[in-house]
Amino acid sequence: MALLNILLLSQIAGYVVALILSLCIIVPMSLHQEEFRGHCLLFSTGVWQEPDGQFVVNWASRLYCNYTIFVGMVLFITSAIQIYRLSMFMWHGEDSSFLSAFVDVVTSIFLVTLTLVAAIIVTLGFITWCQCMTKRFPSCELAAGNAIDKADDIDTSGFHIELGAAQFGIWSSLSIWVGLSVFAVLKLLRYHQLENMKVSMYRERQRLIEATTNNQ
Protein backbone atom coordinates (compact mmCIF):
# COMPACT_ATOMS: atom_id res chain seq x y z
CA MET A 1 0.00 0.00 0.00
CA ALA A 2 2.96 2.31 0.60
CA LEU A 3 3.83 2.14 -3.09
CA LEU A 4 0.24 2.91 -4.05
CA ASN A 5 0.20 5.92 -1.71
CA ILE A 6 3.42 7.26 -3.23
CA LEU A 7 2.00 6.79 -6.72
CA LEU A 8 -1.23 8.50 -5.68
CA LEU A 9 0.64 11.51 -4.27
CA SER A 10 2.82 11.66 -7.39
CA GLN A 11 -0.26 11.61 -9.61
CA ILE A 12 -1.95 14.42 -7.67
CA ALA A 13 1.21 16.56 -7.86
CA GLY A 14 1.51 15.81 -11.59
CA TYR A 15 -2.09 16.81 -12.26
CA VAL A 16 -1.64 20.08 -10.34
CA VAL A 17 1.37 20.94 -12.53
CA ALA A 18 -0.56 19.85 -15.64
CA LEU A 19 -3.45 22.13 -14.64
CA ILE A 20 -1.13 25.14 -14.34
CA LEU A 21 0.63 24.36 -17.62
CA SER A 22 -2.67 24.03 -19.47
CA LEU A 23 -3.32 27.70 -18.65
CA CYS A 24 0.03 28.50 -20.31
CA ILE A 25 -1.53 27.13 -23.49
CA ILE A 26 -5.06 28.53 -23.28
CA VAL A 27 -4.31 32.10 -22.17
CA PRO A 28 -1.55 33.12 -24.64
CA MET A 29 -3.21 31.43 -27.62
CA SER A 30 -6.53 33.12 -26.83
CA LEU A 31 -4.79 36.50 -26.46
CA HIS A 32 -3.02 35.95 -29.77
CA GLN A 33 -6.23 35.30 -31.66
CA GLU A 34 -7.85 38.33 -30.07
CA GLU A 35 -4.95 40.62 -30.99
CA PHE A 36 -4.82 39.17 -34.53
CA ARG A 37 -8.55 39.81 -34.98
CA GLY A 38 -9.42 36.11 -35.11
CA HIS A 39 -6.59 35.20 -37.46
CA CYS A 40 -4.02 32.55 -36.62
CA LEU A 41 -0.36 33.13 -37.50
CA LEU A 42 0.48 29.41 -37.40
CA PHE A 43 1.55 28.35 -40.90
CA SER A 44 0.51 31.77 -42.27
CA THR A 45 2.70 33.12 -45.06
CA GLY A 46 2.77 36.20 -47.27
CA VAL A 47 4.84 38.69 -49.22
CA TRP A 48 6.37 42.03 -48.26
CA GLN A 49 5.36 45.05 -50.30
CA GLU A 50 8.28 47.33 -51.11
CA PRO A 51 6.36 50.66 -51.45
CA ASP A 52 4.88 50.73 -47.94
CA GLY A 53 6.70 47.88 -46.21
CA GLN A 54 3.46 46.12 -45.39
CA PHE A 55 3.05 42.35 -45.17
CA VAL A 56 0.29 40.92 -47.37
CA VAL A 57 -0.70 37.85 -45.40
CA ASN A 58 -2.05 34.61 -46.74
CA TRP A 59 -3.74 33.55 -43.52
CA ALA A 60 -3.74 29.88 -42.70
CA SER A 61 -6.73 28.08 -41.22
CA ARG A 62 -7.88 29.16 -37.77
CA LEU A 63 -8.22 25.49 -36.90
CA TYR A 64 -4.53 25.35 -35.97
CA CYS A 65 -5.02 27.83 -33.14
CA ASN A 66 -8.47 26.52 -32.25
CA TYR A 67 -7.15 22.97 -31.99
CA THR A 68 -4.35 24.10 -29.69
CA ILE A 69 -6.80 25.97 -27.43
CA PHE A 70 -9.11 22.95 -27.48
CA VAL A 71 -6.28 20.67 -26.34
CA GLY A 72 -5.44 23.12 -23.57
CA MET A 73 -9.07 23.11 -22.41
CA VAL A 74 -9.22 19.30 -22.45
CA LEU A 75 -6.00 19.12 -20.41
CA PHE A 76 -7.36 21.70 -17.94
CA ILE A 77 -10.70 19.94 -17.42
CA THR A 78 -9.13 16.49 -17.16
CA SER A 79 -6.52 17.69 -14.67
CA ALA A 80 -9.16 19.40 -12.51
CA ILE A 81 -11.34 16.26 -12.46
CA GLN A 82 -8.40 14.01 -11.63
CA ILE A 83 -7.18 16.31 -8.84
CA TYR A 84 -10.63 16.24 -7.23
CA ARG A 85 -11.09 12.49 -7.72
CA LEU A 86 -7.67 11.47 -6.41
CA SER A 87 -7.93 13.95 -3.52
CA MET A 88 -11.16 12.23 -2.45
CA PHE A 89 -9.41 8.86 -2.57
CA MET A 90 -6.59 10.26 -0.45
CA TRP A 91 -9.04 11.84 2.01
CA HIS A 92 -10.92 8.56 2.51
CA GLY A 93 -7.74 6.48 2.61
CA GLU A 94 -8.72 4.56 -0.53
CA ASP A 95 -7.49 4.27 -4.08
CA SER A 96 -8.99 3.68 -7.50
CA SER A 97 -10.01 0.23 -8.73
CA PHE A 98 -8.27 -1.84 -11.38
CA LEU A 99 -10.80 -0.69 -13.99
CA SER A 100 -10.33 2.95 -13.01
CA ALA A 101 -6.55 2.56 -13.24
CA PHE A 102 -6.95 1.04 -16.71
CA VAL A 103 -9.12 3.99 -17.81
CA ASP A 104 -6.45 6.37 -16.48
CA VAL A 105 -3.82 4.64 -18.62
CA VAL A 106 -5.94 4.87 -21.78
CA THR A 107 -6.89 8.49 -21.07
CA SER A 108 -3.29 9.54 -20.39
CA ILE A 109 -1.98 7.93 -23.57
CA PHE A 110 -4.79 9.56 -25.59
CA LEU A 111 -4.01 12.99 -24.14
CA VAL A 112 -0.28 12.51 -24.76
CA THR A 113 -1.12 11.93 -28.44
CA LEU A 114 -3.36 15.02 -28.63
CA THR A 115 -0.72 17.16 -26.91
CA LEU A 116 2.09 15.90 -29.15
CA VAL A 117 0.12 16.82 -32.27
CA ALA A 118 -0.64 20.28 -30.85
CA ALA A 119 3.01 20.81 -29.88
CA ILE A 120 4.19 19.95 -33.39
CA ILE A 121 1.56 22.24 -34.93
CA VAL A 122 2.52 25.20 -32.73
CA THR A 123 6.27 24.73 -33.23
CA LEU A 124 6.24 24.19 -37.00
CA GLY A 125 3.52 26.80 -37.56
CA PHE A 126 5.45 29.44 -35.62
CA ILE A 127 8.64 28.60 -37.52
CA THR A 128 6.79 29.12 -40.80
CA TRP A 129 5.60 32.57 -39.69
CA CYS A 130 9.02 33.57 -38.36
CA GLN A 131 10.68 32.60 -41.63
CA CYS A 132 8.51 35.25 -43.30
CA MET A 133 9.28 37.81 -40.60
CA THR A 134 13.05 37.33 -40.89
CA LYS A 135 12.91 38.28 -44.56
CA ARG A 136 12.48 41.87 -43.38
CA PHE A 137 13.64 41.89 -39.74
CA PRO A 138 16.87 40.56 -38.22
CA SER A 139 14.85 38.24 -35.98
CA CYS A 140 11.27 37.19 -35.40
CA GLU A 141 11.31 38.83 -31.98
CA LEU A 142 12.13 42.25 -33.48
CA ALA A 143 9.10 41.99 -35.76
CA ALA A 144 6.80 42.16 -32.72
CA GLY A 145 5.30 45.59 -32.16
CA ASN A 146 5.69 46.76 -35.76
CA ALA A 147 2.69 47.72 -37.88
CA ILE A 148 3.36 45.05 -40.47
CA ASP A 149 -0.26 44.51 -41.55
CA LYS A 150 -2.45 47.58 -41.24
CA ALA A 151 -4.96 46.15 -43.69
CA ASP A 152 -6.01 43.43 -41.22
CA ASP A 153 -5.59 45.77 -38.20
CA ILE A 154 -3.63 43.19 -36.23
CA ASP A 155 -1.72 43.96 -33.05
CA THR A 156 1.72 42.36 -33.27
CA SER A 157 3.06 43.66 -29.95
CA GLY A 158 2.80 40.38 -28.06
CA PHE A 159 2.81 37.59 -30.61
CA HIS A 160 6.40 36.47 -29.95
CA ILE A 161 5.93 36.26 -26.16
CA GLU A 162 2.50 34.66 -26.53
CA LEU A 163 3.62 31.97 -28.94
CA GLY A 164 6.76 31.40 -26.91
CA ALA A 165 4.68 30.89 -23.77
CA ALA A 166 2.32 28.57 -25.65
CA GLN A 167 5.26 26.49 -26.87
CA PHE A 168 6.66 26.26 -23.36
CA GLY A 169 3.27 25.30 -21.97
CA ILE A 170 2.50 22.66 -24.53
CA TRP A 171 5.90 20.94 -24.58
CA SER A 172 6.04 21.02 -20.78
CA SER A 173 2.51 19.61 -20.67
CA LEU A 174 3.61 16.82 -22.98
CA SER A 175 6.43 15.82 -20.65
CA ILE A 176 4.11 15.95 -17.61
CA TRP A 177 1.46 13.81 -19.29
CA VAL A 178 4.08 11.28 -20.35
CA GLY A 179 5.06 11.09 -16.68
CA LEU A 180 1.42 10.74 -15.64
CA SER A 181 1.05 7.92 -18.17
CA VAL A 182 4.02 6.15 -16.58
CA PHE A 183 2.48 6.56 -13.10
CA ALA A 184 -0.83 5.18 -14.38
CA VAL A 185 0.90 2.18 -15.96
CA LEU A 186 2.86 1.50 -12.75
CA LYS A 187 -0.35 1.61 -10.72
CA LEU A 188 -2.06 -0.73 -13.18
CA LEU A 189 0.86 -3.18 -12.98
CA ARG A 190 0.72 -3.00 -9.17
CA TYR A 191 -2.96 -3.82 -9.20
CA HIS A 192 -2.26 -6.71 -11.59
CA GLN A 193 0.40 -8.07 -9.21
CA LEU A 194 -1.98 -7.78 -6.24
CA GLU A 195 -4.70 -9.56 -8.18
CA ASN A 196 -2.31 -12.38 -9.09
CA MET A 197 -1.28 -12.67 -5.43
CA LYS A 198 -4.91 -12.94 -4.36
CA VAL A 199 -5.58 -15.63 -6.94
CA SER A 200 -2.46 -17.55 -5.91
CA MET A 201 -3.38 -17.31 -2.21
CA TYR A 202 -6.92 -18.49 -2.97
CA ARG A 203 -5.65 -21.48 -4.93
CA GLU A 204 -3.17 -22.34 -2.18
CA ARG A 205 -5.89 -22.10 0.45
CA GLN A 206 -8.15 -24.37 -1.60
CA ARG A 207 -5.30 -26.84 -2.03
CA LEU A 208 -4.66 -26.91 1.72
CA ILE A 209 -8.36 -27.39 2.45
CA GLU A 210 -8.55 -30.28 0.01
CA ALA A 211 -5.37 -31.83 1.46
CA THR A 212 -6.77 -31.54 5.00
CA THR A 213 -10.07 -33.09 3.94
CA ASN A 214 -8.33 -36.01 2.23
CA ASN A 215 -6.15 -36.69 5.29
CA GLN A 216 -9.21 -36.89 7.49
C-alpha positions in Angstrom: 0.0 0.0 0.0 3.0 2.3 0.6 3.8 2.1 -3.1 0.2 2.9 -4.1 0.2 5.9 -1.7 3.4 7.3 -3.2 2.0 6.8 -6.7 -1.2 8.5 -5.7 0.6 11.5 -4.3 2.8 11.7 -7.4 -0.3 11.6 -9.6 -1.9 14.4 -7.7 1.2 16.6 -7.9 1.5 15.8 -11.6 -2.1 16.8 -12.3 -1.6 20.1 -10.3 1.4 20.9 -12.5 -0.6 19.8 -15.6 -3.5 22.1 -14.6 -1.1 25.1 -14.3 0.6 24.4 -17.6 -2.7 24.0 -19.5 -3.3 27.7 -18.7 0.0 28.5 -20.3 -1.5 27.1 -23.5 -5.1 28.5 -23.3 -4.3 32.1 -22.2 -1.5 33.1 -24.6 -3.2 31.4 -27.6 -6.5 33.1 -26.8 -4.8 36.5 -26.5 -3.0 35.9 -29.8 -6.2 35.3 -31.7 -7.9 38.3 -30.1 -5.0 40.6 -31.0 -4.8 39.2 -34.5 -8.6 39.8 -35.0 -9.4 36.1 -35.1 -6.6 35.2 -37.5 -4.0 32.6 -36.6 -0.4 33.1 -37.5 0.5 29.4 -37.4 1.6 28.4 -40.9 0.5 31.8 -42.3 2.7 33.1 -45.1 2.8 36.2 -47.3 4.8 38.7 -49.2 6.4 42.0 -48.3 5.4 45.0 -50.3 8.3 47.3 -51.1 6.4 50.7 -51.5 4.9 50.7 -47.9 6.7 47.9 -46.2 3.5 46.1 -45.4 3.0 42.3 -45.2 0.3 40.9 -47.4 -0.7 37.9 -45.4 -2.0 34.6 -46.7 -3.7 33.6 -43.5 -3.7 29.9 -42.7 -6.7 28.1 -41.2 -7.9 29.2 -37.8 -8.2 25.5 -36.9 -4.5 25.4 -36.0 -5.0 27.8 -33.1 -8.5 26.5 -32.3 -7.2 23.0 -32.0 -4.4 24.1 -29.7 -6.8 26.0 -27.4 -9.1 22.9 -27.5 -6.3 20.7 -26.3 -5.4 23.1 -23.6 -9.1 23.1 -22.4 -9.2 19.3 -22.4 -6.0 19.1 -20.4 -7.4 21.7 -17.9 -10.7 19.9 -17.4 -9.1 16.5 -17.2 -6.5 17.7 -14.7 -9.2 19.4 -12.5 -11.3 16.3 -12.5 -8.4 14.0 -11.6 -7.2 16.3 -8.8 -10.6 16.2 -7.2 -11.1 12.5 -7.7 -7.7 11.5 -6.4 -7.9 13.9 -3.5 -11.2 12.2 -2.5 -9.4 8.9 -2.6 -6.6 10.3 -0.5 -9.0 11.8 2.0 -10.9 8.6 2.5 -7.7 6.5 2.6 -8.7 4.6 -0.5 -7.5 4.3 -4.1 -9.0 3.7 -7.5 -10.0 0.2 -8.7 -8.3 -1.8 -11.4 -10.8 -0.7 -14.0 -10.3 3.0 -13.0 -6.5 2.6 -13.2 -6.9 1.0 -16.7 -9.1 4.0 -17.8 -6.4 6.4 -16.5 -3.8 4.6 -18.6 -5.9 4.9 -21.8 -6.9 8.5 -21.1 -3.3 9.5 -20.4 -2.0 7.9 -23.6 -4.8 9.6 -25.6 -4.0 13.0 -24.1 -0.3 12.5 -24.8 -1.1 11.9 -28.4 -3.4 15.0 -28.6 -0.7 17.2 -26.9 2.1 15.9 -29.1 0.1 16.8 -32.3 -0.6 20.3 -30.9 3.0 20.8 -29.9 4.2 20.0 -33.4 1.6 22.2 -34.9 2.5 25.2 -32.7 6.3 24.7 -33.2 6.2 24.2 -37.0 3.5 26.8 -37.6 5.4 29.4 -35.6 8.6 28.6 -37.5 6.8 29.1 -40.8 5.6 32.6 -39.7 9.0 33.6 -38.4 10.7 32.6 -41.6 8.5 35.2 -43.3 9.3 37.8 -40.6 13.1 37.3 -40.9 12.9 38.3 -44.6 12.5 41.9 -43.4 13.6 41.9 -39.7 16.9 40.6 -38.2 14.9 38.2 -36.0 11.3 37.2 -35.4 11.3 38.8 -32.0 12.1 42.2 -33.5 9.1 42.0 -35.8 6.8 42.2 -32.7 5.3 45.6 -32.2 5.7 46.8 -35.8 2.7 47.7 -37.9 3.4 45.1 -40.5 -0.3 44.5 -41.5 -2.4 47.6 -41.2 -5.0 46.2 -43.7 -6.0 43.4 -41.2 -5.6 45.8 -38.2 -3.6 43.2 -36.2 -1.7 44.0 -33.1 1.7 42.4 -33.3 3.1 43.7 -29.9 2.8 40.4 -28.1 2.8 37.6 -30.6 6.4 36.5 -30.0 5.9 36.3 -26.2 2.5 34.7 -26.5 3.6 32.0 -28.9 6.8 31.4 -26.9 4.7 30.9 -23.8 2.3 28.6 -25.6 5.3 26.5 -26.9 6.7 26.3 -23.4 3.3 25.3 -22.0 2.5 22.7 -24.5 5.9 20.9 -24.6 6.0 21.0 -20.8 2.5 19.6 -20.7 3.6 16.8 -23.0 6.4 15.8 -20.6 4.1 16.0 -17.6 1.5 13.8 -19.3 4.1 11.3 -20.3 5.1 11.1 -16.7 1.4 10.7 -15.6 1.1 7.9 -18.2 4.0 6.2 -16.6 2.5 6.6 -13.1 -0.8 5.2 -14.4 0.9 2.2 -16.0 2.9 1.5 -12.7 -0.4 1.6 -10.7 -2.1 -0.7 -13.2 0.9 -3.2 -13.0 0.7 -3.0 -9.2 -3.0 -3.8 -9.2 -2.3 -6.7 -11.6 0.4 -8.1 -9.2 -2.0 -7.8 -6.2 -4.7 -9.6 -8.2 -2.3 -12.4 -9.1 -1.3 -12.7 -5.4 -4.9 -12.9 -4.4 -5.6 -15.6 -6.9 -2.5 -17.5 -5.9 -3.4 -17.3 -2.2 -6.9 -18.5 -3.0 -5.7 -21.5 -4.9 -3.2 -22.3 -2.2 -5.9 -22.1 0.4 -8.1 -24.4 -1.6 -5.3 -26.8 -2.0 -4.7 -26.9 1.7 -8.4 -27.4 2.5 -8.5 -30.3 0.0 -5.4 -31.8 1.5 -6.8 -31.5 5.0 -10.1 -33.1 3.9 -8.3 -36.0 2.2 -6.2 -36.7 5.3 -9.2 -36.9 7.5 
